[in-house]
Amino acid sequence: MDLDSSILQLVKEEQHTLEQPHAKRPRNRSSSSEEEEKKEEVVVVIEEEEEEDCDSKVEVITIPPRPVMTDEEHREYCKHAKASKGFDVPKFEGQLCGMIEPCYLNEITTPLLTDISKQALQVYNNNNNTRFEFVKVVKATNRLVAGRIYYITFEALSGNVRATFRARVWNKIMNKGLEVKSCEIHSEEIKEACPGKICCMLSDSI
């Protein structure tokens, strides 16, 4: 009987020790659940505030689509694009996918076109052993590809020769650099000495 009573006492002690952690767990769970609820509430409030801020800053601007190019416009476009090789194409009312359009010179486009022209001229000088120096951009057109292809007409000077160049340069997408497709002299003008000065020199010598 003593043995049985001792065994029962041990079993009661074990049950008591096992019941104590379980009694404390609901408190821990409740406290952790309360903290989680607080965190969830904070997140929701922040998200709502961010959404409200975004909604207040967004402005929707509706741009009407351009009409599709008519058959007459398409014939005229092809005429200009073929005759000028893309360097002299006017603005059309209708739209054509991948069409060449004018690139108007302003405070934003002029620095970009100037930089592209200088790089194209450098390629020309290297290939032809010349020393032309850039003067100014005359006009430009462009078309949208994987980036943009620019058709630039610019002037350059070498000694007494003033030349008009035409450069076709691909400005690649994702800032992958420039590729000069072509750069050649379209026309050139030789600046000669003033005839009046020559006549004066001849008359003085006589």
C-alpha positions in Angstrom: 0.0 0.0 0.0 2.8 2.3 0.7 4.2 1.7 -2.8 0.8 2.4 -4.4 0.4 5.6 -2.4 3.8 6.8 -3.4 3.1 6.1 -7.1 -0.2 8.0 -6.9 1.7 10.9 -5.3 4.2 11.0 -8.1 1.4 10.9 -10.8 -0.4 13.8 -9.1 2.9 15.8 -9.0 3.5 15.2 -12.7 0.0 16.2 -13.6 0.3 19.4 -11.5 3.6 20.3 -13.3 2.1 19.6 -16.7 -1.0 21.7 -16.0 0.9 24.8 -14.9 2.4 25.8 -18.4 -1.0 25.1 -20.0 -2.6 27.5 -17.5 -0.1 30.3 -18.5 -0.4 29.7 -22.3 -3.8 31.4 -22.8 -2.3 34.6 -21.4 0.6 34.5 -23.7 -1.6 33.8 -26.7 -4.0 36.6 -25.8 -1.1 39.1 -25.4 0.5 38.0 -28.7 -2.9 38.1 -30.5 -3.5 41.6 -29.1 -0.1 42.7 -30.4 -0.8 41.2 -33.8 -4.1 42.9 -34.0 -2.5 46.2 -33.2 0.1 45.6 -35.9 -2.6 44.8 -38.4 -4.5 47.9 -37.5 -1.4 50.1 -38.0 -0.7 48.5 -41.4 -4.2 49.1 -42.5 -4.2 52.7 -41.4 -0.8 53.4 -43.2 -2.1 51.7 -46.4 -5.3 53.8 -46.3 -3.2 57.0 -45.8 -0.9 56.1 -48.7 -3.9 55.4 -50.9 -5.5 58.7 -50.0 -2.2 60.5 -50.7 -1.9 58.8 -54.1 -5.5 59.6 -55.0 -5.0 63.3 -54.2 -1.9 63.5 -56.4 -3.1 61.6 -59.5 -4.3 63.7 -62.4 -5.9 61.9 -65.3 -5.2 63.6 -68.7 -7.1 62.3 -71.7 -5.3 62.7 -75.0 -7.4 62.1 -78.1 -5.8 59.6 -80.5 -4.5 60.8 -83.8 -6.4 59.6 -86.9 -5.0 56.9 -89.2 -3.1 58.2 -92.2 -5.3 58.5 -95.3 -4.3 57.0 -98.6 -3.5 60.4 -100.0 -1.3 61.3 -97.0 0.4 57.9 -97.3 1.3 58.6 -100.9 2.6 62.0 -100.0 4.6 60.7 -97.1 6.3 58.0 -99.1 7.2 60.6 -101.8 9.0 62.8 -99.2 10.6 59.9 -97.4 11.9 58.3 -100.5 13.1 61.6 -102.2 15.0 62.8 -99.1 15.9 59.4 -97.7 14.1 60.4 -94.5 15.9 63.7 -93.9 13.1 66.0 -95.1 9.7 64.7 -94.1 6.9 67.2 -93.1 4.3 66.7 -90.4 1.2 64.8 -91.3 -2.2 64.9 -89.6 -2.6 61.1 -89.9 -0.5 58.5 -88.1 1.5 55.6 -89.4 3.3 53.0 -87.3 7.0 53.6 -87.4 6.7 56.8 -89.5 9.4 59.4 -89.8 8.4 62.8 -88.2 10.0 66.2 -87.8 12.1 66.7 -84.7 11.7 70.4 -83.9 14.7 72.3 -82.5 14.2 73.7 -79.0 16.1 74.0 -75.7 15.6 70.2 -75.1 16.2 68.7 -78.5 19.0 70.9 -79.8 21.6 69.9 -77.2 20.8 66.2 -77.8 21.0 66.6 -81.6 24.2 68.6 -81.3 25.9 65.8 -79.3 24.7 63.1 -81.7 25.9 65.2 -84.7 29.4 65.7 -83.2 29.8 61.9 -82.6 28.7 61.2 -86.2 31.1 63.8 -87.5 33.9 62.3 -85.5 33.2 58.9 -87.1 33.3 60.6 -90.6 36.6 62.3 -89.8 38.2 59.1 -88.6 37.1 57.2 -91.7 38.1 59.9 -94.2 41.1 61.4 -92.5 39.5 64.9 -92.4 39.2 67.6 -89.8 35.7 69.0 -90.0 34.5 70.9 -87.0 30.8 71.0 -86.1 29.0 74.3 -86.6 25.3 73.9 -86.1 22.2 71.7 -86.5 20.1 72.7 -89.5 17.1 70.3 -89.1 16.2 66.8 -88.0 13.6 64.1 -88.3 13.2 60.9 -86.2 11.4 57.6 -86.1 10.5 55.3 -83.2 12.2 51.9 -83.3 13.9 50.1 -80.4 14.9 53.5 -79.3 15.0 56.3 -82.0 16.7 56.8 -85.3 17.6 60.4 -85.9 18.1 61.9 -89.4 20.1 65.0 -88.8 21.2 67.7 -91.2 24.0 69.8 -89.8 26.8 72.1 -91.0 30.6 71.6 -90.4 33.7 73.6 -91.4 37.2 72.6 -92.4 39.5 75.4 -93.5 37.7 77.3 -96.2 35.2 74.5 -96.9 31.8 74.7 -95.3 29.8 71.4 -95.8 26.3 70.3 -95.1 26.2 66.8 -93.6 23.5 64.2 -93.3 23.8 61.7 -90.5 21.6 58.8 -89.7 22.2 57.7 -86.1 20.4 55.1 -83.9 20.0 56.1 -80.3 19.5 52.6 -78.8 16.9 51.8 -76.1 17.7 51.4 -72.4 20.7 53.8 -72.7 22.8 51.3 -74.7 24.6 54.0 -76.7 24.6 55.4 -80.2 25.3 53.7 -83.5 26.2 55.8 -86.5 24.5 54.2 -89.5 25.7 56.8 -92.0 27.3 60.2 -92.1 28.2 61.9 -95.4 28.5 65.2 -97.1 25.3 66.3 -98.8 26.6 69.6 -100.2 29.7 71.7 -99.7 30.7 75.3 -100.4 34.2 76.6 -100.8 34.8 80.0 -99.4 37.3 81.9 -101.6 39.1 85.1 -101.0 37.2 88.3 -101.7 37.6 89.4 -105.4 37.6 93.0 -104.3 40.7 92.5 -102.3 42.5 90.8 -105.2 41.6 93.7 -107.5 43.0 96.2 -104.9 46.2 94.2 -104.6 46.6 94.1 -108.4 46.0 97.8 -108.8 48.4 98.7 -106.1 51.1 96.5 -107.7 50.6 98.2 -111.1 
